[in-house]
Amino acid sequence: MDHSEFRRTTVAPVLTAYAGTPGVDAVMLGGSTARGDADRWSDVEIGVFWARPPTTAERLAPAPSVRPGTPEDDGSPWHDYLSLEDLAIDVEHALSSTVDVTLDLVLDEFVPDPDGLTLLKGLVDGREISGPRPELVHRWQRRASTYPRGLAIAIVEQDGPIDKFWRCQMLAERDNPVLLAREYLRMINQMLAVLHAVNGLYSGHVLAFKRLDAMEAELTHTPRQLAARLRAVFTAPPPQAAEILRQKSTACSPPGNNRSVDRRNLRRDRGAPTRGRRRPPANPLPRSSQTCGGAQDPTTDRTRYLAWRSGARGPSPRQPGRACPS
């Protein structure tokens, strides 16, 4: 029995118990167990969809060893945690009506909400659907089966511009590997969000990418050796690590489009107005050519970054003498 089959067998009674609970519309098995690629470290994910808000007692009744994670009055979704035969089981409860609203927001209005994208990823992976109204989940899955072009454009517009590479220099010179790693994760998260959008795949956040090689294999349009290069980011010296990210972020443009993202064209392609959306900033300079105080810095991010990569300290990202927050 492989890891996925063992987990499916172990949680089957829990799924049955939730499916028979009054107020439940449907129950679904999700995550790597549902996909069939669980390993010995994998937890189990269960989705429970309710016709009405459940009480804490109703959430805990099907499995007495459940540890409540979200207070009852916090609103949908609610998260609980269960340990069963040394398996960690995450149970997410949501109102069916909330799922409908979220799908309308992401699939029809093209709002790249991270929680909504995570929900859609879970629905696509969902298996072993049961309960009084399984057709609800099947309908959601049919809606999610076509990835909207407008959503892909919205994600590219939001996450495509990956900038502020000079922060890597700043944090390296300050000898702060903690914040440097966080900066790497920010860039990688944006890059992977764009890659999944270009490939028509839902993704939520960087912690969802647990197997880099499997993720790379799933992407049709992707930079070469993506998984290996991402691993190298965390072992290479900071200048080389930043260059790896810069190269990969450049390669993440949609196929056939190697220029930087033109937000005006993206809005036009999505059918949104290109005028009157927001007031222009008081200082029309690009963000990369401003200091924290708003005065112009004649040195761009790119120039600072190239000087640092070549081994020179390079000019400071901020003008000397200005009171800037550290």
C-alpha positions as CSV (number, residue, x, y, z in Angstrom):
1,M,0.0,0.0,0.0
2,D,1.5,3.3,-1.1
3,H,1.4,6.5,1.0
4,S,-1.6,8.0,-0.9
5,E,-3.7,4.8,-0.6
6,F,-2.8,4.4,3.1
7,R,-4.0,8.0,3.8
8,R,-7.2,7.5,1.8
9,T,-8.1,4.3,3.7
10,T,-7.3,5.9,7.1
11,V,-9.4,9.0,6.6
12,A,-12.4,7.3,4.9
13,P,-14.3,7.0,8.2
14,V,-13.8,10.7,8.8
15,L,-15.1,11.6,5.4
16,T,-18.2,9.4,6.0
17,A,-18.8,11.0,9.4
18,Y,-18.6,14.5,8.0
19,A,-20.8,13.6,5.0
20,G,-23.6,12.5,7.4
21,T,-23.5,15.5,9.7
22,P,-26.6,17.7,9.5
23,G,-26.0,21.0,7.7
24,V,-23.2,19.6,5.5
25,D,-23.7,19.9,1.7
26,A,-20.6,18.0,0.6
27,V,-17.2,16.6,1.7
28,M,-14.1,16.3,-0.5
29,L,-10.6,14.8,-0.2
30,G,-7.9,17.2,-1.4
31,G,-4.2,17.8,-1.7
32,S,-1.5,15.2,-2.5
33,T,-3.6,12.3,-1.1
34,A,-6.3,13.1,-3.7
35,R,-3.8,13.5,-6.5
36,G,-2.1,10.3,-5.6
37,D,1.4,11.7,-5.1
38,A,1.6,11.8,-1.3
39,D,4.9,10.8,0.4
40,R,5.6,9.9,4.0
41,W,5.7,13.6,5.1
42,S,2.3,14.5,3.5
43,D,-0.6,15.6,5.6
44,V,-4.2,15.0,4.5
45,E,-6.6,17.7,3.4
46,I,-10.4,17.5,3.8
47,G,-12.9,20.1,2.6
48,V,-16.3,20.3,4.3
49,F,-18.9,22.5,2.6
50,W,-21.8,23.7,4.8
51,A,-25.3,25.0,3.9
52,R,-25.2,27.1,7.1
53,P,-22.5,28.2,9.6
54,P,-21.5,25.3,11.8
55,T,-21.1,25.4,15.5
56,T,-17.8,24.4,17.0
57,A,-19.5,21.3,18.4
58,E,-20.7,20.3,14.9
59,R,-17.2,20.8,13.5
60,L,-15.7,18.5,16.1
61,A,-18.4,15.8,16.4
62,P,-17.3,13.6,13.5
63,A,-13.8,13.2,15.0
64,P,-13.4,13.7,18.7
65,S,-9.7,14.1,18.4
66,V,-10.1,17.2,16.2
67,R,-8.3,20.3,17.6
68,P,-10.3,23.5,16.7
69,G,-8.1,26.1,14.9
70,T,-10.6,28.9,14.1
71,P,-13.1,30.4,16.5
72,E,-16.7,29.8,15.7
73,D,-17.5,33.5,15.2
74,D,-14.6,34.2,12.8
75,G,-16.7,33.4,9.7
76,S,-16.1,31.1,6.7
77,P,-13.7,29.5,6.2
78,W,-12.9,27.7,9.5
79,H,-9.8,25.4,10.0
80,D,-9.5,22.4,12.3
81,Y,-6.7,19.9,12.8
82,L,-6.9,16.2,13.4
83,S,-4.3,13.6,14.3
84,L,-5.3,10.1,13.3
85,E,-2.8,7.1,13.4
86,D,0.1,9.6,13.4
87,L,-1.4,11.4,10.3
88,A,-1.8,15.2,10.4
89,I,-5.2,16.0,8.9
90,D,-6.2,19.6,8.0
91,V,-10.0,20.1,7.8
92,E,-11.2,23.3,6.1
93,H,-14.8,24.2,6.5
94,A,-16.5,26.7,4.2
95,L,-20.0,27.8,3.4
96,S,-21.2,26.7,0.0
97,S,-22.4,30.2,-0.6
98,T,-19.0,31.6,0.1
99,V,-17.4,29.3,-2.4
100,D,-19.9,30.6,-5.1
101,V,-19.0,34.2,-4.2
102,T,-15.3,33.4,-4.4
103,L,-15.5,31.7,-7.7
104,D,-17.5,34.7,-9.1
105,L,-14.8,37.0,-7.9
106,V,-11.8,35.1,-9.3
107,L,-13.3,33.5,-12.5
108,D,-15.7,36.3,-13.6
109,E,-14.2,39.5,-12.2
110,F,-10.6,38.3,-12.6
111,V,-9.5,39.3,-9.1
112,P,-6.3,37.4,-8.3
113,D,-7.1,36.7,-4.7
114,P,-4.5,34.3,-3.2
115,D,-7.1,32.5,-1.0
116,G,-9.4,32.2,-4.0
117,L,-6.7,30.8,-6.2
118,T,-5.8,28.3,-3.4
119,L,-9.5,27.3,-3.2
120,L,-9.6,26.7,-7.0
121,K,-6.4,24.6,-6.8
122,G,-8.0,22.5,-4.1
123,L,-11.2,22.1,-6.1
124,V,-9.3,21.0,-9.2
125,D,-7.5,18.4,-7.1
126,G,-10.6,17.2,-5.2
127,R,-11.6,13.6,-5.2
128,E,-13.9,11.2,-3.3
129,I,-16.7,13.7,-3.1
130,S,-19.7,12.7,-1.0
131,G,-22.5,14.1,1.1
132,P,-26.1,15.1,0.3
133,R,-25.2,17.6,-2.5
134,P,-22.1,16.3,-4.3
135,E,-23.3,18.1,-7.5
136,L,-22.2,21.4,-5.9
137,V,-18.6,20.4,-6.0
138,H,-18.9,18.9,-9.5
139,R,-20.4,22.2,-10.7
140,W,-17.5,24.2,-9.1
141,Q,-15.0,21.8,-10.7
142,R,-16.6,22.4,-14.1
143,R,-16.3,26.1,-13.6
144,A,-12.7,25.8,-12.7
145,S,-11.8,23.6,-15.6
146,T,-11.4,26.5,-18.0
147,Y,-8.7,29.0,-16.8
148,P,-9.9,32.5,-17.8
149,R,-7.5,34.6,-19.9
150,G,-8.6,37.7,-18.0
151,L,-7.4,36.1,-14.8
152,A,-4.0,35.2,-16.3
153,I,-3.6,38.8,-17.5
154,A,-4.6,40.2,-14.1
155,I,-1.9,38.0,-12.4
156,V,0.8,38.9,-14.9
157,E,-0.1,42.6,-14.4
158,Q,0.0,42.2,-10.6
159,D,3.1,40.0,-10.2
160,G,5.0,40.3,-13.4
161,P,7.0,43.4,-12.5
162,I,9.7,41.9,-10.2
163,D,11.9,44.7,-9.0
164,K,13.9,46.1,-6.1
165,F,16.9,43.8,-6.7
166,W,19.0,46.4,-4.9
167,R,17.5,45.2,-1.7
168,C,19.6,42.0,-2.0
169,Q,22.7,44.1,-2.0
170,M,21.5,46.1,1.0
171,L,20.7,43.0,3.0
172,A,23.9,41.2,2.1
173,E,25.9,44.2,3.2
174,R,24.0,44.4,6.4
175,D,24.7,40.6,6.9
176,N,21.0,39.9,7.4
177,P,20.4,36.4,5.8
178,V,16.9,36.2,7.4
179,L,15.5,39.2,5.5
180,L,17.5,38.3,2.4
181,A,15.8,34.9,2.3
182,R,12.4,36.7,2.7
183,E,13.3,38.9,-0.3
184,Y,14.2,35.8,-2.3
185,L,10.8,34.3,-1.4
186,R,9.0,37.4,-2.5
187,M,10.6,37.3,-5.9
188,I,10.1,33.6,-6.3
189,N,6.5,33.8,-5.3
190,Q,5.8,36.5,-7.9
191,M,7.7,34.5,-10.5
192,L,5.8,31.2,-9.9
193,A,2.5,33.0,-9.8
194,V,3.2,34.4,-13.3
195,L,4.4,31.0,-14.6
196,H,1.3,29.2,-13.4
197,A,-0.9,31.9,-14.9
198,V,0.8,31.7,-18.2
199,N,0.3,27.9,-18.1
200,G,-3.3,28.2,-17.1
201,L,-2.8,26.6,-13.7
202,Y,-4.1,27.8,-10.4
203,S,-1.6,28.5,-7.6
204,G,-2.0,30.1,-4.2
205,H,1.3,30.9,-2.4
206,V,4.9,29.9,-2.4
207,L,4.3,27.3,0.4
208,A,2.1,25.4,-1.9
209,F,5.1,24.4,-4.1
210,K,6.3,21.5,-2.1
211,R,8.0,19.5,-4.9
212,L,10.0,21.7,-7.2
213,D,10.8,19.0,-9.8
214,A,7.1,17.9,-10.0
215,M,6.1,21.5,-10.3
216,E,8.5,22.1,-13.2
217,A,7.3,19.0,-15.0
218,E,3.8,20.3,-14.8
219,L,4.6,23.6,-16.5
220,T,4.6,23.6,-20.3
221,H,6.0,27.1,-20.7
222,T,8.9,27.5,-18.2
223,P,12.5,28.6,-18.0
224,R,15.0,25.8,-18.4
225,Q,16.2,24.0,-15.2
226,L,13.8,26.0,-13.1
227,A,13.9,23.7,-10.1
228,A,17.7,23.5,-10.0
229,R,18.1,27.2,-10.4
230,L,15.6,28.0,-7.6
231,R,17.6,25.6,-5.3
232,A,20.8,27.4,-6.3
233,V,19.4,30.7,-5.1
234,F,19.7,29.6,-1.5
235,T,23.2,28.2,-1.8
236,A,24.9,30.8,-4.1
237,P,26.5,34.0,-2.8
238,P,24.0,36.9,-2.8
239,P,25.2,38.6,-6.1
240,Q,24.9,35.3,-8.1
241,A,21.6,34.4,-6.3
242,A,20.1,37.8,-7.3
243,E,21.3,37.3,-10.9
244,I,19.6,33.9,-11.1
245,L,16.4,35.5,-10.0
246,R,16.7,38.4,-12.4
247,Q,17.3,36.0,-15.3
248,K,14.5,33.8,-14.4
249,S,12.1,36.7,-13.8
250,T,12.9,38.0,-17.3
251,A,12.2,34.5,-18.8
252,C,8.8,34.3,-17.1
253,S,7.2,36.6,-19.7
254,P,4.4,34.9,-21.7
255,P,5.5,32.8,-24.7
256,G,6.4,35.1,-27.7
257,N,6.6,38.2,-25.5
258,N,10.1,39.0,-24.2
259,R,9.4,42.7,-23.4
260,S,8.5,43.9,-20.0
261,V,4.9,43.9,-19.0
262,D,3.0,46.9,-20.4
263,R,0.3,47.4,-17.9
264,R,-1.7,49.8,-20.2
265,N,-1.9,47.2,-22.9
266,L,-2.8,44.5,-20.4
267,R,-5.7,46.6,-19.2
268,R,-6.8,47.2,-22.7
269,D,-6.6,43.5,-23.6
270,R,-8.7,42.7,-20.5
271,G,-11.4,45.1,-21.6
272,A,-10.8,47.6,-18.7
273,P,-10.5,51.3,-19.3
274,T,-7.0,52.7,-19.7
275,R,-8.0,56.3,-18.6
276,G,-9.4,57.6,-15.4
277,R,-8.6,54.5,-13.3
278,R,-6.5,56.3,-10.8
279,R,-5.0,59.8,-10.4
280,P,-1.4,60.0,-11.6
281,P,1.2,60.2,-8.8
282,A,2.5,63.6,-7.8
283,N,6.0,62.5,-8.8
284,P,5.8,60.9,-12.2
285,L,9.3,59.3,-11.9
286,P,9.4,55.4,-12.0
287,R,9.5,54.0,-8.5
288,S,13.0,52.6,-9.1
289,S,14.3,56.2,-9.7
290,Q,13.0,57.6,-6.5
291,T,14.4,57.6,-3.0
292,C,12.4,56.9,0.0
293,G,11.9,60.7,0.5
294,G,10.6,61.2,-3.1
295,A,13.7,63.0,-4.5
296,Q,15.2,61.8,-7.7
297,D,18.0,59.4,-7.4
298,P,20.0,59.6,-10.7
299,T,21.1,55.9,-10.3
300,T,18.6,53.3,-11.3
301,D,18.0,49.9,-9.7
302,R,19.6,48.3,-12.7
303,T,22.8,50.3,-12.5
304,R,23.2,49.7,-8.8
305,Y,22.6,46.0,-9.3
306,L,25.1,45.6,-12.1
307,A,27.8,47.5,-10.1
308,W,27.2,45.2,-7.1
309,R,27.2,42.0,-9.3
310,S,30.5,43.0,-10.7
311,G,32.0,43.2,-7.3
312,A,32.0,47.0,-6.8
313,R,30.1,48.3,-3.9
314,G,28.3,50.8,-6.1
315,P,26.4,53.9,-5.2
316,S,23.9,53.7,-2.3
317,P,20.3,53.2,-3.3
318,R,19.5,56.4,-1.3
319,Q,21.0,59.8,-1.4
320,P,23.4,60.5,1.5
321,G,22.2,62.9,4.1
322,R,18.5,62.0,3.8
323,A,16.5,60.8,6.8
324,C,15.3,57.4,5.4
325,P,13.8,54.6,7.5
326,S,16.1,51.7,8.0
